Amino acid sequence: MGGVVVHNLEIIKYMKDIEFEVLTDAIKGYPDVDIISKNCRVWRVPPANITTSFANKMFFPQRLLAMKKRHSRKINWLNSSDMDLVHVHGPTIGMEALKADSLTGNRNHSKAVHFTDLKIPKILTMHGLFSPYNESPIWLDFEKDLVLE
């Protein structure tokens, strides 16, 4: 298990009076909805089916479009929920868009990956080596745009 998974499980484990809904990317072989404890349900958002060809799925523009569509599904799900608080983990959110922007030197793609339109209070937790250890202004702008209004 990765650090984010362990971090979330520890929060859920010790805050038994709070109900958690975890929204994450779908993983092959796991159900779309899973109850992992009395106070936690996991919702897995499947990828956008852009194409059925394996070669095309590996092609960068298709992966970028699929990532944007999946993010849009997450935002729609969150907007239709009755959440009190959204805890956003990064920097894995929107990595395809961030890679594309880093290659081109502008923020054309990663601007679409954010949670600022949600009317729900948000907390952002960045893991790994992100903007404090990265000189790219694109990465810093991306981090700020994830949750700031």
LOTORGU-667830 format. One record per atom (N, C-alpha, C): x, y, z; residue number from 1; atom name. Coordinates in Angstrom, 1 decimal, always signed. Atoms other than C-alpha are relative to their C-alpha. Layout:
// LOTORGU-667830
(seza (X,Y,Z),NUM,"CA"),
...
//
This chain:
// LOTORGU-667830
(seza (+0.8,-1.2,+0.0),1,"N"),
(seza (+0.0,+0.0,+0.0),1,"CA"),
(seza (+0.9,+1.2,+0.0),1,"C"),
(seza (-0.8,-1.3,+0.1),2,"N"),
(seza (+1.2,+3.5,-0.8),2,"CA"),
(seza (-0.3,+0.9,+1.2),2,"C"),
(seza (+0.2,-0.9,-1.2),3,"N"),
(seza (+1.5,+6.3,+1.7),3,"CA"),
(seza (-1.3,+0.7,+0.1),3,"C"),
(seza (+1.3,-0.6,-0.1),4,"N"),
(seza (-1.7,+8.0,+0.7),4,"CA"),
(seza (-1.1,-0.9,+0.5),4,"C"),
(seza (+1.0,+1.0,-0.5),5,"N"),
(seza (-3.7,+4.8,+1.2),5,"CA"),
(seza (+0.1,-0.2,+1.5),5,"C"),
(seza (-0.2,+0.2,-1.4),6,"N"),
(seza (-2.2,+4.2,+4.6),6,"CA"),
(seza (-0.4,+1.3,+0.8),6,"C"),
(seza (+0.4,-1.3,-0.6),7,"N"),
(seza (-2.7,+7.9,+5.5),7,"CA"),
(seza (-1.5,+0.1,+0.2),7,"C"),
(seza (+1.5,+0.0,+0.0),8,"N"),
(seza (-6.4,+7.7,+4.6),8,"CA"),
(seza (-0.6,-1.0,+0.9),8,"C"),
(seza (+0.5,+1.1,-0.9),9,"N"),
(seza (-6.9,+4.4,+6.4),9,"CA"),
(seza (+0.1,+0.4,+1.5),9,"C"),
(seza (-0.3,-0.4,-1.4),10,"N"),
(seza (-5.4,+5.8,+9.6),10,"CA"),
(seza (-1.0,+1.1,+0.4),10,"C"),
(seza (+1.0,-1.1,-0.3),11,"N"),
(seza (-7.7,+8.9,+9.5),11,"CA"),
(seza (-1.4,-0.7,+0.2),11,"C"),
(seza (+1.3,+0.6,-0.1),12,"N"),
(seza (-10.8,+6.7,+8.9),12,"CA"),
(seza (+0.0,-0.9,+1.2),12,"C"),
(seza (-0.1,+0.9,-1.2),13,"N"),
(seza (-9.7,+4.2,+11.6),13,"CA"),
(seza (-0.2,+0.7,+1.3),13,"C"),
(seza (+0.0,-0.6,-1.3),14,"N"),
(seza (-9.4,+6.7,+14.4),14,"CA"),
(seza (-1.1,+1.1,+0.1),14,"C"),
(seza (+1.1,-1.0,+0.0),15,"N"),
(seza (-12.3,+9.0,+13.4),15,"CA"),
(seza (-1.3,-0.8,-0.2),15,"C"),
(seza (+1.1,+0.9,+0.2),16,"N"),
(seza (-15.1,+6.4,+13.9),16,"CA"),
(seza (-1.4,+0.7,+0.0),16,"C"),
(seza (+1.3,-0.7,-0.1),17,"N"),
(seza (-17.9,+9.0,+14.5),17,"CA"),
(seza (-0.3,+0.8,-1.3),17,"C"),
(seza (+0.2,-0.7,+1.3),18,"N"),
(seza (-17.4,+10.5,+11.0),18,"CA"),
(seza (-0.1,-1.0,-1.1),18,"C"),
(seza (+0.2,+0.9,+1.2),19,"N"),
(seza (-18.7,+8.9,+7.8),19,"CA"),
(seza (+0.9,+0.6,-1.1),19,"C"),
(seza (-0.9,-0.4,+1.1),20,"N"),
(seza (-16.2,+8.9,+5.0),20,"CA"),
(seza (-0.5,-0.6,-1.3),20,"C"),
(seza (+0.3,+0.5,+1.4),21,"N"),
(seza (-16.8,+8.6,+1.2),21,"CA"),
(seza (+1.3,+0.3,-0.7),21,"C"),
(seza (-1.3,-0.1,+0.7),22,"N"),
(seza (-13.5,+8.0,-0.7),22,"CA"),
(seza (-0.3,-0.1,-1.5),22,"C"),
(seza (+0.2,+0.0,+1.5),23,"N"),
(seza (-13.6,+8.9,-4.4),23,"CA"),
(seza (+1.4,-0.1,-0.6),23,"C"),
(seza (-1.4,+0.3,+0.6),24,"N"),
(seza (-10.7,+7.4,-6.4),24,"CA"),
(seza (-0.2,-0.6,-1.4),24,"C"),
(seza (+0.0,+0.6,+1.3),25,"N"),
(seza (-9.8,+6.0,-9.7),25,"CA"),
(seza (-0.3,-1.5,+0.1),25,"C"),
(seza (+0.4,+1.4,+0.0),26,"N"),
(seza (-11.2,+2.6,-10.6),26,"CA"),
(seza (+1.3,-0.9,-0.2),26,"C"),
(seza (-1.1,+1.0,+0.1),27,"N"),
(seza (-8.8,-0.4,-10.3),27,"CA"),
(seza (-0.6,-1.3,-0.5),27,"C"),
(seza (+0.5,+1.3,+0.6),28,"N"),
(seza (-9.3,-3.5,-12.5),28,"CA"),
(seza (+0.0,-1.1,+1.1),28,"C"),
(seza (+0.2,+1.1,-1.0),29,"N"),
(seza (-10.6,-6.4,-10.4),29,"CA"),
(seza (-0.6,+0.5,+1.3),29,"C"),
(seza (+0.6,-0.4,-1.2),30,"N"),
(seza (-12.1,-4.2,-7.7),30,"CA"),
(seza (-1.4,+0.6,-0.3),30,"C"),
(seza (+1.3,-0.5,+0.3),31,"N"),
(seza (-15.8,-3.2,-7.4),31,"CA"),
(seza (+0.0,+1.5,-0.1),31,"C"),
(seza (+0.1,-1.5,+0.1),32,"N"),
(seza (-16.9,+0.3,-8.3),32,"CA"),
(seza (-0.4,+0.6,+1.3),32,"C"),
(seza (+0.3,-0.5,-1.3),33,"N"),
(seza (-18.4,+0.7,-4.9),33,"CA"),
(seza (+0.4,-1.1,+1.0),33,"C"),
(seza (-0.5,+0.9,-1.0),34,"N"),
(seza (-16.9,-0.9,-1.8),34,"CA"),
(seza (-0.1,+0.6,+1.4),34,"C"),
(seza (+0.1,-0.4,-1.4),35,"N"),
(seza (-17.6,-0.7,+1.9),35,"CA"),
(seza (+1.2,-0.6,+0.8),35,"C"),
(seza (-1.2,+0.6,-0.6),36,"N"),
(seza (-14.3,-1.0,+3.7),36,"CA"),
(seza (+0.0,+0.1,+1.6),36,"C"),
(seza (+0.2,+0.0,-1.5),37,"N"),
(seza (-15.5,-0.2,+7.3),37,"CA"),
(seza (-1.4,+0.5,+0.2),37,"C"),
(seza (+1.4,-0.5,-0.3),38,"N"),
(seza (-18.7,+0.8,+9.1),38,"CA"),
(seza (-0.2,+1.5,-0.3),38,"C"),
(seza (+0.1,-1.4,+0.3),39,"N"),
(seza (-17.9,+4.4,+8.5),39,"CA"),
(seza (+0.7,+0.5,-1.3),39,"C"),
(seza (-0.7,-0.4,+1.3),40,"N"),
(seza (-16.3,+4.3,+5.0),40,"CA"),
(seza (-0.5,-0.8,-1.2),40,"C"),
(seza (+0.4,+0.6,+1.3),41,"N"),
(seza (-17.5,+3.7,+1.5),41,"CA"),
(seza (+1.0,+0.5,-1.0),41,"C"),
(seza (-0.9,-0.4,+1.1),42,"N"),
(seza (-15.1,+3.8,-1.5),42,"CA"),
(seza (-0.8,-0.1,-1.3),42,"C"),
(seza (+0.6,-0.2,+1.3),43,"N"),
(seza (-16.4,+5.0,-4.9),43,"CA"),
(seza (+1.2,+0.0,-1.0),43,"C"),
(seza (-1.1,+0.0,+0.9),44,"N"),
(seza (-14.1,+4.1,-7.8),44,"CA"),
(seza (-0.6,+0.5,-1.4),44,"C"),
(seza (+0.4,-0.6,+1.3),45,"N"),
(seza (-14.5,+6.2,-11.0),45,"CA"),
(seza (+0.7,-0.7,-1.1),45,"C"),
(seza (-0.6,+0.7,+1.1),46,"N"),
(seza (-13.9,+4.2,-14.1),46,"CA"),
(seza (+0.6,+1.0,-1.0),46,"C"),
(seza (-0.6,-0.9,+1.0),47,"N"),
(seza (-11.7,+5.6,-16.9),47,"CA"),
(seza (-1.0,+0.2,-1.1),47,"C"),
(seza (+0.8,-0.3,+1.2),48,"N"),
(seza (-13.3,+7.2,-19.9),48,"CA"),
(seza (+0.4,-0.9,-1.1),48,"C"),
(seza (-0.3,+1.0,+1.0),49,"N"),
(seza (-13.5,+4.7,-22.7),49,"CA"),
(seza (+0.1,+0.8,-1.4),49,"C"),
(seza (-0.2,-0.9,+1.2),50,"N"),
(seza (-12.0,+6.9,-25.5),50,"CA"),
(seza (+0.1,-0.9,-1.2),50,"C"),
(seza (-0.2,+0.9,+1.1),51,"N"),
(seza (-11.0,+3.9,-27.7),51,"CA"),
(seza (+0.3,-1.4,+0.5),51,"C"),
(seza (-0.2,+1.3,-0.5),52,"N"),
(seza (-10.8,+0.2,-27.5),52,"CA"),
(seza (+1.4,-0.6,-0.5),52,"C"),
(seza (-1.3,+0.4,+0.5),53,"N"),
(seza (-7.4,-0.1,-29.3),53,"CA"),
(seza (+1.1,+0.2,+1.1),53,"C"),
(seza (-1.0,-0.1,-1.0),54,"N"),
(seza (-4.6,-0.9,-26.8),54,"CA"),
(seza (+1.1,+1.1,-0.4),54,"C"),
(seza (-1.0,-0.9,+0.4),55,"N"),
(seza (-2.1,+1.1,-28.9),55,"CA"),
(seza (-0.5,+1.5,+0.2),55,"C"),
(seza (+0.5,-1.4,-0.1),56,"N"),
(seza (-4.4,+4.2,-28.9),56,"CA"),
(seza (-0.2,+0.4,+1.5),56,"C"),
(seza (+0.1,-0.3,-1.5),57,"N"),
(seza (-4.9,+3.9,-25.1),57,"CA"),
(seza (+1.3,+0.5,+0.5),57,"C"),
(seza (-1.3,-0.3,-0.5),58,"N"),
(seza (-1.2,+4.2,-24.7),58,"CA"),
(seza (+0.5,+1.4,-0.6),58,"C"),
(seza (-0.4,-1.3,+0.7),59,"N"),
(seza (-1.0,+7.3,-27.1),59,"CA"),
(seza (-0.4,+1.2,+0.9),59,"C"),
(seza (+0.1,-1.1,-0.9),60,"N"),
(seza (-0.6,+10.5,-25.1),60,"CA"),
(seza (-1.3,+0.8,-0.1),60,"C"),
(seza (+1.2,-0.9,+0.0),61,"N"),
(seza (-3.5,+12.6,-26.4),61,"CA"),
(seza (-1.3,-0.8,+0.5),61,"C"),
(seza (+1.1,+0.7,-0.5),62,"N"),
(seza (-6.0,+9.8,-25.7),62,"CA"),
(seza (+0.0,-0.2,+1.5),62,"C"),
(seza (-0.1,+0.1,-1.5),63,"N"),
(seza (-4.7,+9.3,-22.1),63,"CA"),
(seza (-0.4,+1.4,+0.6),63,"C"),
(seza (+0.3,-1.3,-0.5),64,"N"),
(seza (-5.0,+13.1,-21.6),64,"CA"),
(seza (-1.5,+0.3,+0.0),64,"C"),
(seza (+1.5,-0.2,+0.1),65,"N"),
(seza (-8.6,+13.2,-22.9),65,"CA"),
(seza (-0.7,-0.9,+1.0),65,"C"),
(seza (+0.6,+0.9,-0.9),66,"N"),
(seza (-9.5,+10.2,-20.8),66,"CA"),
(seza (+0.1,+0.5,+1.5),66,"C"),
(seza (-0.2,-0.5,-1.3),67,"N"),
(seza (-8.0,+11.8,-17.7),67,"CA"),
(seza (-0.9,+1.2,+0.3),67,"C"),
(seza (+0.9,-1.1,-0.2),68,"N"),
(seza (-10.0,+15.0,-18.2),68,"CA"),
(seza (-1.4,-0.4,+0.1),68,"C"),
(seza (+1.4,+0.5,-0.1),69,"N"),
(seza (-13.2,+13.1,-18.7),69,"CA"),
(seza (-0.2,-0.7,+1.4),69,"C"),
(seza (+0.1,+0.7,-1.4),70,"N"),
(seza (-12.6,+11.0,-15.5),70,"CA"),
(seza (-0.1,+1.1,+1.0),70,"C"),
(seza (+0.0,-1.1,-1.0),71,"N"),
(seza (-11.9,+14.2,-13.6),71,"CA"),
(seza (-1.4,+0.7,+0.0),71,"C"),
(seza (+1.4,-0.6,+0.1),72,"N"),
(seza (-15.2,+15.7,-14.9),72,"CA"),
(seza (-1.0,-0.9,+0.7),72,"C"),
(seza (+0.9,+0.9,-0.7),73,"N"),
(seza (-17.0,+12.6,-13.7),73,"CA"),
(seza (+0.1,+0.2,+1.5),73,"C"),
(seza (-0.2,-0.2,-1.5),74,"N"),
(seza (-15.5,+13.1,-10.2),74,"CA"),
(seza (-0.6,+1.3,+0.5),74,"C"),
(seza (+0.6,-1.3,-0.4),75,"N"),
(seza (-16.6,+16.7,-10.1),75,"CA"),
(seza (-1.5,-0.1,+0.0),75,"C"),
(seza (+1.5,+0.2,+0.1),76,"N"),
(seza (-20.1,+15.8,-11.2),76,"CA"),
(seza (-0.5,-0.8,+1.2),76,"C"),
(seza (+0.3,+0.8,-1.1),77,"N"),
(seza (-20.2,+13.1,-8.5),77,"CA"),
(seza (+0.0,+0.8,+1.3),77,"C"),
(seza (-0.1,-0.8,-1.2),78,"N"),
(seza (-19.0,+15.5,-5.8),78,"CA"),
(seza (-1.1,+1.1,+0.1),78,"C"),
(seza (+1.0,-1.0,+0.0),79,"N"),
(seza (-21.4,+18.2,-6.9),79,"CA"),
(seza (-1.4,-0.5,+0.3),79,"C"),
(seza (+1.3,+0.6,-0.3),80,"N"),
(seza (-24.3,+15.8,-6.6),80,"CA"),
(seza (-0.1,-0.7,+1.4),80,"C"),
(seza (-0.1,+0.6,-1.4),81,"N"),
(seza (-23.2,+14.6,-3.1),81,"CA"),
(seza (-0.4,+1.0,+1.1),81,"C"),
(seza (+0.3,-0.9,-1.1),82,"N"),
(seza (-24.0,+16.0,+0.3),82,"CA"),
(seza (+1.3,+0.0,+1.0),82,"C"),
(seza (-1.3,-0.1,-0.8),83,"N"),
(seza (-20.3,+16.2,+1.5),83,"CA"),
(seza (+0.1,+1.3,+0.8),83,"C"),
(seza (-0.3,-1.2,-0.9),84,"N"),
(seza (-19.3,+18.5,+4.3),84,"CA"),
(seza (+1.4,+0.6,-0.3),84,"C"),
(seza (-1.4,-0.4,+0.2),85,"N"),
(seza (-15.6,+18.6,+3.3),85,"CA"),
(seza (+0.6,-1.0,-1.0),85,"C"),
(seza (-0.8,+0.8,+1.0),86,"N"),
(seza (-13.4,+17.4,+0.4),86,"CA"),
(seza (+1.5,+0.1,+0.4),86,"C"),
(seza (-1.5,+0.1,-0.2),87,"N"),
(seza (-9.8,+16.3,+1.1),87,"CA"),
(seza (+0.6,-0.5,-1.3),87,"C"),
(seza (-0.6,+0.3,+1.3),88,"N"),
(seza (-7.9,+16.4,-2.1),88,"CA"),
(seza (+1.5,-0.4,+0.2),88,"C"),
(seza (-1.4,+0.5,-0.1),89,"N"),
(seza (-4.6,+14.4,-2.4),89,"CA"),
(seza (+0.7,+0.2,-1.3),89,"C"),
(seza (-0.8,-0.1,+1.2),90,"N"),
(seza (-1.9,+15.2,-4.9),90,"CA"),
(seza (+1.4,-0.5,+0.3),90,"C"),
(seza (+0.2,-0.7,+1.3),91,"N"),
(seza (+0.2,+15.5,-6.9),91,"CA"),
(seza (-0.5,-0.9,-1.1),91,"C"),
(seza (+0.4,+0.9,+1.1),92,"N"),
(seza (-1.2,+12.5,-8.8),92,"CA"),
(seza (-1.2,+0.4,-0.7),92,"C"),
(seza (+1.1,-0.5,+0.7),93,"N"),
(seza (-4.3,+14.3,-9.7),93,"CA"),
(seza (+0.4,+0.8,-1.3),93,"C"),
(seza (-0.3,-0.7,+1.2),94,"N"),
(seza (-4.1,+15.4,-13.3),94,"CA"),
(seza (+1.4,-0.1,-0.5),94,"C"),
(seza (-1.4,+0.1,+0.4),95,"N"),
(seza (-0.6,+14.1,-13.9),95,"CA"),
(seza (+0.2,+0.1,-1.6),95,"C"),
(seza (-0.1,+0.0,+1.5),96,"N"),
(seza (-1.2,+13.6,-17.7),96,"CA"),
(seza (+0.0,+1.5,-0.5),96,"C"),
(seza (+0.1,-1.4,+0.4),97,"N"),
(seza (-2.3,+17.3,-18.0),97,"CA"),
(seza (+1.3,+0.7,+0.4),97,"C"),
(seza (-1.1,-0.7,-0.5),98,"N"),
(seza (+0.6,+18.5,-15.9),98,"CA"),
(seza (+1.3,-0.4,-0.8),98,"C"),
(seza (-1.1,+0.4,+0.9),99,"N"),
(seza (+3.1,+16.5,-18.0),99,"CA"),
(seza (-0.1,+0.7,-1.3),99,"C"),
(seza (+0.1,-0.6,+1.3),100,"N"),
(seza (+1.7,+17.9,-21.2),100,"CA"),
(seza (+0.3,+1.5,+0.1),100,"C"),
(seza (-0.3,-1.4,-0.2),101,"N"),
(seza (+1.9,+21.5,-19.8),101,"CA"),
(seza (+1.5,+0.2,+0.3),101,"C"),
(seza (-1.5,-0.1,-0.2),102,"N"),
(seza (+5.5,+20.9,-18.6),102,"CA"),
(seza (+0.8,-0.1,-1.3),102,"C"),
(seza (-0.7,+0.1,+1.3),103,"N"),
(seza (+6.5,+19.8,-22.1),103,"CA"),
(seza (-0.2,+1.2,-0.9),103,"C"),
(seza (+0.3,-1.2,+0.9),104,"N"),
(seza (+4.8,+22.8,-23.8),104,"CA"),
(seza (+0.4,+1.3,+0.6),104,"C"),
(seza (-0.4,-1.3,-0.6),105,"N"),
(seza (+5.7,+25.4,-21.2),105,"CA"),
(seza (-1.1,+0.9,+0.3),105,"C"),
(seza (+1.1,-0.8,-0.4),106,"N"),
(seza (+2.2,+26.6,-20.6),106,"CA"),
(seza (-1.1,-0.8,+0.6),106,"C"),
(seza (+1.1,+0.6,-0.8),107,"N"),
(seza (-1.0,+25.8,-18.6),107,"CA"),
(seza (-1.2,-0.3,-0.8),107,"C"),
(seza (+1.1,+0.2,+0.8),108,"N"),
(seza (-3.3,+24.8,-21.4),108,"CA"),
(seza (-0.9,-1.2,+0.5),108,"C"),
(seza (+0.7,+1.2,-0.3),109,"N"),
(seza (-4.3,+21.4,-20.1),109,"CA"),
(seza (-0.3,-0.1,+1.5),109,"C"),
(seza (+0.2,+0.2,-1.4),110,"N"),
(seza (-3.9,+21.4,-16.3),110,"CA"),
(seza (-0.9,+0.9,+0.6),110,"C"),
(seza (+1.0,-0.9,-0.6),111,"N"),
(seza (-6.2,+24.3,-15.8),111,"CA"),
(seza (-1.3,-0.6,+0.1),111,"C"),
(seza (+1.2,+0.7,+0.0),112,"N"),
(seza (-9.0,+21.9,-16.5),112,"CA"),
(seza (-0.1,-0.9,+1.3),112,"C"),
(seza (+0.0,+0.9,-1.2),113,"N"),
(seza (-8.0,+19.8,-13.4),113,"CA"),
(seza (+0.1,+0.8,+1.3),113,"C"),
(seza (+0.1,-0.8,-1.2),114,"N"),
(seza (-9.2,+21.6,-10.3),114,"CA"),
(seza (-1.3,-0.3,+0.7),114,"C"),
(seza (+1.2,+0.2,-0.8),115,"N"),
(seza (-11.8,+21.5,-7.5),115,"CA"),
(seza (-0.6,+1.4,+0.4),115,"C"),
(seza (+0.4,-1.4,-0.4),116,"N"),
(seza (-12.4,+25.3,-7.3),116,"CA"),
(seza (-1.5,+0.2,-0.2),116,"C"),
(seza (+1.4,-0.3,+0.3),117,"N"),
(seza (-15.9,+25.1,-8.7),117,"CA"),
(seza (-0.9,-0.7,+1.1),117,"C"),
(seza (+0.8,+0.7,-1.0),118,"N"),
(seza (-17.1,+22.9,-5.8),118,"CA"),
(seza (-0.3,+1.1,+1.1),118,"C"),
(seza (+0.5,-0.9,-1.0),119,"N"),
(seza (-19.1,+24.8,-3.2),119,"CA"),
(seza (+0.3,-0.6,+1.4),119,"C"),
(seza (-0.3,+0.7,-1.2),120,"N"),
(seza (-17.8,+22.4,-0.5),120,"CA"),
(seza (+1.4,+0.4,+0.5),120,"C"),
(seza (-1.4,-0.3,-0.5),121,"N"),
(seza (-14.9,+23.3,+1.8),121,"CA"),
(seza (+1.0,-1.0,-0.4),121,"C"),
(seza (-1.0,+0.9,+0.5),122,"N"),
(seza (-11.7,+21.8,+0.6),122,"CA"),
(seza (+1.3,+0.1,+0.8),122,"C"),
(seza (-1.3,+0.1,-0.6),123,"N"),
(seza (-8.4,+20.6,+2.1),123,"CA"),
(seza (+0.9,-0.6,-1.0),123,"C"),
(seza (-0.9,+0.5,+0.9),124,"N"),
(seza (-5.4,+20.0,-0.1),124,"CA"),
(seza (+1.2,-0.6,+0.7),124,"C"),
(seza (-1.2,+0.6,-0.5),125,"N"),
(seza (-2.6,+17.5,+0.9),125,"CA"),
(seza (+0.9,-0.4,-1.1),125,"C"),
(seza (-0.9,+0.4,+1.1),126,"N"),
(seza (+0.4,+17.3,-1.4),126,"CA"),
(seza (+1.0,-1.0,+0.6),126,"C"),
(seza (-1.0,+1.0,-0.4),127,"N"),
(seza (+2.6,+14.2,-1.1),127,"CA"),
(seza (+1.2,+0.0,-1.0),127,"C"),
(seza (-1.1,+0.2,+0.9),128,"N"),
(seza (+6.0,+13.6,-2.6),128,"CA"),
(seza (+0.7,+1.4,-0.2),128,"C"),
(seza (-0.8,-1.2,+0.3),129,"N"),
(seza (+8.3,+16.2,-4.1),129,"CA"),
(seza (-0.8,+0.9,-1.0),129,"C"),
(seza (+0.9,-0.8,+0.8),130,"N"),
(seza (+6.0,+18.9,-5.4),130,"CA"),
(seza (+0.6,+1.4,+0.0),130,"C"),
(seza (-0.5,-1.4,+0.3),131,"N"),
(seza (+6.3,+22.7,-5.8),131,"CA"),
(seza (+1.1,+0.5,+0.9),131,"C"),
(seza (-1.2,-0.5,-0.8),132,"N"),
(seza (+8.7,+23.4,-2.8),132,"CA"),
(seza (+1.3,-0.5,-0.5),132,"C"),
(seza (-1.2,+0.6,+0.5),133,"N"),
(seza (+11.2,+21.1,-4.5),133,"CA"),
(seza (+0.1,+0.1,-1.6),133,"C"),
(seza (+0.0,+0.0,+1.4),134,"N"),
(seza (+10.4,+22.0,-8.1),134,"CA"),
(seza (+0.0,+1.5,-0.4),134,"C"),
(seza (-0.1,-1.4,+0.5),135,"N"),
(seza (+11.4,+25.2,-9.9),135,"CA"),
(seza (-1.0,+0.4,-1.1),135,"C"),
(seza (+0.9,-0.3,+1.1),136,"N"),
(seza (+8.7,+25.0,-12.6),136,"CA"),
(seza (-1.2,+0.8,+0.6),136,"C"),
(seza (+1.1,-0.8,-0.4),137,"N"),
(seza (+6.2,+27.8,-12.2),137,"CA"),
(seza (-1.4,-0.7,-0.4),137,"C"),
(seza (+1.2,+0.8,+0.4),138,"N"),
(seza (+3.7,+25.5,-14.0),138,"CA"),
(seza (-0.5,-0.9,+1.1),138,"C"),
(seza (+0.3,+0.9,-1.1),139,"N"),
(seza (+3.8,+23.0,-11.1),139,"CA"),
(seza (-0.6,+0.8,+1.2),139,"C"),
(seza (+0.4,-0.8,-1.1),140,"N"),
(seza (+3.4,+25.8,-8.5),140,"CA"),
(seza (-1.4,+0.5,-0.3),140,"C"),
(seza (+1.4,-0.6,+0.4),141,"N"),
(seza (+0.4,+27.4,-10.4),141,"CA"),
(seza (-1.0,-1.1,+0.1),141,"C"),
(seza (+1.0,+1.2,+0.0),142,"N"),
(seza (-1.2,+23.9,-10.8),142,"CA"),
(seza (-0.4,-0.3,+1.5),142,"C"),
(seza (+0.3,+0.4,-1.4),143,"N"),
(seza (-0.9,+23.2,-7.0),143,"CA"),
(seza (-0.9,+1.1,+0.6),143,"C"),
(seza (+0.9,-1.1,-0.5),144,"N"),
(seza (-2.5,+26.6,-6.2),144,"CA"),
(seza (-1.4,-0.1,-0.5),144,"C"),
(seza (+1.3,+0.1,+0.7),145,"N"),
(seza (-5.3,+26.1,-8.7),145,"CA"),
(seza (-0.8,-1.2,+0.4),145,"C"),
(seza (+0.8,+1.2,-0.3),146,"N"),
(seza (-6.3,+22.7,-7.4),146,"CA"),
(seza (-1.2,+0.3,+0.9),146,"C"),
(seza (+1.1,-0.3,-0.9),147,"N"),
(seza (-8.4,+24.1,-4.5),147,"CA"),
(seza (-0.3,+1.4,+0.3),147,"C"),
(seza (+0.2,-1.4,-0.3),148,"N"),
(seza (-8.0,+27.8,-4.2),148,"CA"),
(seza (-1.1,+0.6,-0.8),148,"C"),
(seza (+1.2,-0.6,+0.8),149,"N"),
(seza (-11.0,+29.9,-5.2),149,"CA"),
(seza (+0.4,+1.4,-0.3),149,"C"),
//
